[in-house]
Amino acid sequence: MLAAAVEVRNLNKRYRSGTWANRDITLTVEPGELLAILGPNGAGKTTLVRQITTELLPTSGEVRVFGLDAVSHPNEAKARMGVIPQETNFYFGLTVRHHFRILGKLRGLPPSIASSRAAQLVSDLGLEEHKDKPAEHLSGGLRRRLLVGIAMLAEPPLLVLDEPSVGLDPESRRDLWELLRDYRRRGATVLLTTHSMEEAELLSDRVGIIHDGSLLALDTIANFRAAHGFDFKVSYLADGRTEVLYGASDTELLQQVQSLGIREYAVSRTTLEDVYLGLTDGKGRLKEGPTADA
């Protein structure tokens, strides 16, 4: 049986100030899966990622990466992952091309392989015309693209991304998503954090909802819909406001709307945002329903 790509058990992080950044988080990321951790800013997503990537020691709990204890063996665990942090960390003064060359060496790649992969990534990420520019002369969006390329250079089996599309324009964001889909199709595992409903819905196999340091729920979007009984929604105007009704069946919803005497309305499938708002009070707190995986 294959070990989980990431296994987190009863993970807690409490700072000296007494603030709890993560509380009793348990989750598993299976090999080949793309799992999105969704939550508002300050929910604890980055703290979770920093513990998984060995940058931050947990107060208590367990983190395993492909079966390795990441706390006891941080170097071995980190060698199996490519990490894209929320902050942009570069060697200032070095060009895009030199970043790939140096980091290829640090990853132990033969120069010819590092050069070939770097050229492909530069092309895929739209960095061709910027490859001879120092990192500090790049825009915020271009720096994010460079971080993605650096993380993918050695083709690690696990890619961990903290808010990867922050600062990207819509076209660059779509290009990044396609690159991540392609990377996963080649058998890699991807764990990403995001506050973008669209990003989580388009990319993920499963979504975890985190708020105030706790993992509130973890499941597929389809299972969230099924468990909470709303596959469809009807939108209509009432007293100048848009009202929304949710239901498991579009037929039932239509009957309900028509019984209210409403003549103008729109029926559609629910989105992840609808599911999120249905699960929570709108501030990330769970109302009722599925809980996090044990």
N, C-alpha and C positions, 0 to 999 in steps of 0.2 A: 504493500500500500504506500502510495506517495505521501511524503510529508506535506503538510500545508505550506503554501508559500509564506504566509504570515499567520502566526497564532498568538493572540493576545489574551491573557487570562487574568481577570481580577486586577487590572492595572489601575494604580492610583498615583497621582502626582500632587503633592502638597508642598507649597513653598514655605520658607521660613516665616514669612509674614502671616501664615495661617490660611492663605488662600488656596482653595482646592482648584487645580487646573483640570484634572481628570479624576473621575470617581468610578471605581469598580467597573472598568470597561473590559468587556469580553467580546472578541470577534475572531473570525477565521476568514482568511482570503485563500481560496483554492488555487492551485496551479492553473494558469491560463485564464483566470477570471479577471474582469475589470470591475473593481469595487469603488464606488464613490461615497465619500463621507461628506454629507451635506449639513450645513448649519450656518447661522449668522456669524458675523465677525465677533470674536471674543468667546465663541462657544467652546473652545478647547481643541479645535482641529489641528492647529500647528503644534501644540504641545504633544498631542498623540503621535503625530508624524515624527517629531524630534526624538521621541522615545523609541519608536520603531527603527529609526535610522541610526540609533546609538549615540546621537548627539546629546541626549539628556538622559540621566539615570532616573528610573522610576523610584518613587517612595516605597512602593511595594507592588507585587504582581510579577507577571512573567511575559516575556516577549521572545518568540522563537521565529527564526527566518530559515525556511527549508529545514526545519528540525534542529537548527543550531540555537543554543541559548545566546541571545544577542547581548545580554548583560554580562555574561561570563566570557564570551568570545566575540567582542565587538568588531575586531578587525576582519575575522573570517565571515561574519554576518554581512558586514558592509561591502565586502568584496563581491557579494552576490547581488548587489543592487546598484541602480543608478538613481541619484537623488536630485530633484529640482526643488530647491528651497524657495520660500516666499521672498526672501531677500536676495538681491543679486550680488553674488560674490565672484569677483574676477581678479586676475592679475593685471592691475592697471599698468599701462605702458605697452602691453602685449596686444598684438593684432588678433583678429578672429582666427586666422590661419595658425598663428603661433600657439594660441590656446589649445587647438586640437592637437598640434604636434607634441606639446609638452605633456598634456594630459593623457595622450596615447602612450607616451613613455611611462608615465606614472602607473598606468593600468597594465603595463607589461605587454603592449601590443607590438608586433613586428612593424617597423616603419612603413613597409609597403602596404600592409593591411590597414594601419591607422590612416595613411594617406588616402587610400581608396574609400574607406568609410567616411572620412572627413569630407571628401569631395562630394560624395552622394548627399550627405547631410546638409552641406552648404547649399547645394542645389534645392533639396527638398524644402528647406527652411527659408528660401528666398534671401540668402545671405551672400550670394555671388558678388554683387557689386560692393559689398561691405567687407570682404574677407581681408583686405589689407588695412582696415581701419583699427586703431586702438579701441579697446573695449569702452574706455571712458568717453569716446566720441559717438557711441551708438545711442540711439533713442531707447527709452524704457522698453518698448515693444521688441526692438531688435535684441536687446540684452536678454529678454525672456527667451527668444528663439535660440540664442547662443547657449543658454543654460540647458535647453532641451537637447540640443545637439551634443553637448558635452556629456550629459547623462546617458545618451544612447550610444555613444561612441564605441564602447567596449561590448555592446549588445548584452547587457546583464539580463538574467532571467526575471528579475523583478525591477520594475520602475516605480518609484515613489515620487509623486508630484504634489506639491503644496500650492494650491491656487495657480495652476499652470497658465491659465489664459488671462490673468490680470495684466492690464496694460496693452493687450493686443487689440488691434482693430478687427472689425467683423471678418474681413477676408483672411487675415492671419490666423484668427481663432479657428475658422473652418479648416484651414490648411493644417493646423496643429491637430485638430480632432481626427482628420484623415490619417495623419502620420501615426497617431496613437492606435487607431483601428488597425492599420497595417502592421504595426509592431506587435500588437496582440495576436493578429492572425498568424504570425510566425511562431506562436507558442509561448510568448512572454506573459507575465502577470503584471497587472497595472493596478496600483492603489493611488487614488487621487482625492484631494480635498477640494471642495468648491462651495461657494454660496450661490452659484448659478443653477437654477432649476433646469434650464435648457441643457446645459452641459452634462449634468447628471443623467437626465432622461435620455439623451441621444447616445451616450457612451457606455453606460454601466449595465452590467448583468444584475447587480444588486445595489441597493442604496442603504446607507446607514444614516440615521438622523441624529445629530448630536446637538445638545444645548446645555449650557451651564456645566460643562465638563462631563456630562453623562450621555451615554449612548441610549437614546430613547427607543429606537426601533431599527431593525435590520431585516430587509427582505427584498424580493423583486417588486417592481412597480405593479405587475399584474396581481401578485398576492396581496399587496396593500389594497388595491382596488377591490379585490374579491372579499377580503376580510372585513372591509368597511362598507361594502354594499354600494359602491358608486363607480360604475363603469362609464356612465353617461351623465351629461349635464344639460340643462335647458336654461338659457339666458333670456330674460325678457325685461321690458321697462315697466316700472310701477311707480307712479308719482314722481316721474323724472329721474328715478334711480334704476340702475341695473340690478336686478335680483337674479339669483341663481338657485336652481333646485338640482339635487343630485339623486341618482337612482341606479339600480342594477340593470334596469331594462329601459331602452329608449321608448318602447311601447307604453310601459307603465307611466313614464314621465309625460308622454304626450297626452295620455288620458287625464293625468292630474292637472296639467296646464289647461287643457280644454274644459275641464270641469270648473275651472276658476273663471272661465269666460275670456281667457287671454287669446288674442287672435294673432299677434305678432311675436314670434319667438325664434330662437335658433337652438338646434340640437347638435351636440358634438361629444366626442370622447373626452373623458377627463384627462388632464395633464398631470405631471408630477406636482406642479404647483397646487392644483386642486387637491390632490391627495395629501400634500403637506399641510395645507390649511385645514383640511378635514380631520387630520390626525391631531393637530395642535390647536392652541388657542390663538394662533397667528404670531406668537412670540417664541415658537419652538418648544413649548411645553405640551407634552402628550395629554390628550383627552382620555382616550381609551383605545384598546386594540392590540395589534401584535407588539410583542416586546422583542428586545434584542436576542439574537441567537445565543444559546448557552454553549 
